[in-house]
Amino acid sequence: MICQKPQILFADIDKILKPKIEFFQQLGFEDSELHKFLSMHATILTHSLHKTLVPSVDTVRKIAYNEKDVIHVLLRTGWILPKWKRISCNVAFLESCGIVGSQLSMLLKEQSRIFVASESKLRNLVSRAVNMGFDLNSRMLVHALETVSSLSIKTFERKLELIQSYGFSIDDSRQMFRRAPLLLRVSERKLMVGMEVFLHTIMLPKSVLVHRPQILMYSMEDRVIPRYKVLQLLISEKVLKKHPSFIRLIELPEEKFLNDYIFQYRNIAEALLVVYKGHYLEAGSTS
């Protein structure tokens, strides 16, 4: 802390430092949290309590859902506090775009830099989302904004081109982004593996991925491939009365999947479980 701001050494403890520390204690910081917060954001103690810290925390409070979220935001992004006037302006603009309430709170926790961006940069980010087909006041706009703010234009375009390299049209790739805005935040490797699995192993029609692109965000190793193997075994054992939709099967919560597609078939449950969890067993045996 002192290395970051050596002038703290010369500040009056009772008049300057103590009131600020007590202010943060009253917010609900645990001792360990406060130590971490001040160690990471030592510059906070050089700002005026009443002119900067109080109004800045009040600004964050208006966005965050509860005191726990306030602490969470400050621990992660306390550096934004001195810029509370910019935060207020950007909140007003985001609200005019239809991003309000819990969406603002989520965005603050996930992409706090948006709130201290210059007016021109923020407007540009929103324009990029709108140009991709998102409407102002749409519930999906906030997720599009979260993605475009976290990726450079070059990286964003490269990921769309990666999708198109698997035979999807430009319009297809844009539709996929509109339906699952967070899709482009996954790594390029994960996108490629997902495409290979769904298109070349499971042989899903491309139209399915266009309409349900979120399934590309699932873990291929832990979810998609194991469930595909379970389905293949059930089919080979001829125990299914009718073949289920594979998309529905991979979207099921873990407990329901286990009950409906493994434990229900007692005679082969052990074999199904080995198929489903086999990759964990193999990993354990090689460690």
Phi, psi and omega in degrees: 000312181293326178298322180289316184224081183298340180294343177301329180301331186260003180282145178292120185297311185286322185272328187253303188282313185302313180301324181289318179295319178296324178301314180288328176297321181291340177290337180118009177296132167288159182304316181294322179293318181295321178298316179296316182299311182288330177292321182280329187232057184299331182298339179305322184288350179268355181264155180296135179297310188272334181272336183235304188294313181297308179296327181291318178293323177298323178296315178296321180300323181293334182269313182292153185283325184206176183296327178298319178292325178300312179300316180301314182294316182294321179298320183277323190222043181299338181297343182279346187305314181297348183257033188296331179292321176294320178302314181299318179296317182289326176298317180299318180293315180298320178296326178292341177269359179096004178268105187222170172055233184297334178292319177297317180299314179299316182296322179297321181286325186268322184222066185297334181299334178302325186285345178244010177291155176296158180302317182295320180293318180296316178298323178295320178297316179295321179297320178299319179293316180296321179294340177272001174107009179270134179272145170299144183076001175285143178292343181270348184301319182298324180287324176295318180295322178300321181284310184295334180282341183262352182236141172291160179302320181297314180293319179302310181295323180296324180288324175296319179294327177298315177299315181295333181293347178264016174098007177273144178283169176301317179296321177302312183296324178291320176299319180298320177293320180295324181281331180219078185302332181280355182303319185284358176273347177284160183293157178297323178297317180295321177298315181296315180298317179299316178299315181299315182295308185290320185273326187250337177263306182275340177064043175286144173296146179302328182299330179294317179291328178295320182272337179229057185295340181298338181291343176289347181272349178290158174286122178292317185289320186265341185234299191292304183296314178301320180290327176296319179294321177298314180299318180298320179292319178298320179293316181294330179277353177056045180255354181273133176288325173209150182286126180282162173292127181295326179297315178298322183296317182281343179273349181296143172300154185306311184298317181291323177298314180300316181292318187278331188237359176232297185292335180295330182259078189301323184295331181237015184303320181295316179296320179296319181293322177296318178296319185287319184252011184303324182294332176289319180296319179295320179295321180292325183286337181266353182272000000 
